[in-house]
Amino acid sequence: MAHPSSTDTSPESVLSRRQLNRALLERQMLIRRQNLSALETIEHLVGMQSQAPAPPYFGLWTRLENFRQDELAELIRSRQAVRIALMRSTIHLVSARDALALRPLIQPAMERGYRSNHGKRLEGADEAELAAAARRLVEESPMTFQEIGERLAADERWQGRDIAALGVAARTLLSLVQVPPRGLWGESGAAAHTTTEAWLGLDNAPPSSPEWMLERYLAAFGPATVQDMQAWCGLTRLNEVVRRMRSRLRVFRDEQGRELFDIPDAPLPDENLPVAPRYVAEFDNVLLSHADRTRIISEDDRKRVFTINGIIRPTFLIDGFVAGIWSIVRERAAAALVIEPFRPLSREDQDSLIAEGEHLLQFAAPECEQREIRFI
């Protein structure tokens, strides 16, 4: 990825909200499409949030030149990329290498969430026995969490226990990946799981550390505060990790005086760098990976994009900031891109959204004879 000229990088220099915006867009490949492979991009982004199967396909389309759905589908089929619970205990699409390296680092956050939400329903259960039993089940045949819970509840050791809690316990205590056809474009299938060890083996596990993980984060999302890092990964008490890293990091301040950390030589584009309108996928990590998200979305707009039931709506960016939401509505052989701006748009921005939207519809619904774009 090309790195434009950096701004002043003297210690403690202040970065404006627009500078942070342009840095984020550059590192997220949202200023210009890149000529990279899907696998390279997934690794640069440290994975893509993927509660639903389709968003990573749209996320790669908006970032890459000539991306096609088959490229990602083949990565999943060939086990080079997997869907696994990671940062914030949510499903992410990551490379096989990152699945093996990141999952142990995220384990404390997984366990904290499990114990606060489900642990009381399994109080007194032997977790080692439960994990071993669940491992045998899913390595014999991939299963949904419901199936895992039902099979464990049929065992006399856990009879009468909450089935959903047993499934969540297996998800927490074991590193589980979703197997195809889940995650393949245009195909359906239940989210069935097996262990990363059974699916990927352990020979390719790279060395990892919290410092390595945070450097990866900064390369994709920085500059960032410690609170931003914690919001991204779900871990707590990262001040000590950053303290150990401090001598090799750049240090800035934001306009509120908070310390921002960054890796050397990461791009810091000029805050006035023009950026074209861009469509952003549902659940995209560009909106989810900071404690303070105002570098890309205002608080008022966040309330319109983040729903109470956990859905993060697809958005579009104008001048680098969220300016509305979009959806694709299908009816038989027709597909419509529906654009809902939060504020009036200039004619130039409307025209740019239409031009980009035509490419989006061609990508998402090439089989549809009729395609249209509507503003509401």
Order of alpha helices (4+ residues) and beta strands (2+ residues): beta-alpha-alpha-beta-alpha-alpha-beta-beta-alpha-alpha-alpha-alpha-beta-beta-alpha-alpha-alpha-alpha-beta-beta-beta-alpha-beta-beta-beta-alpha-beta
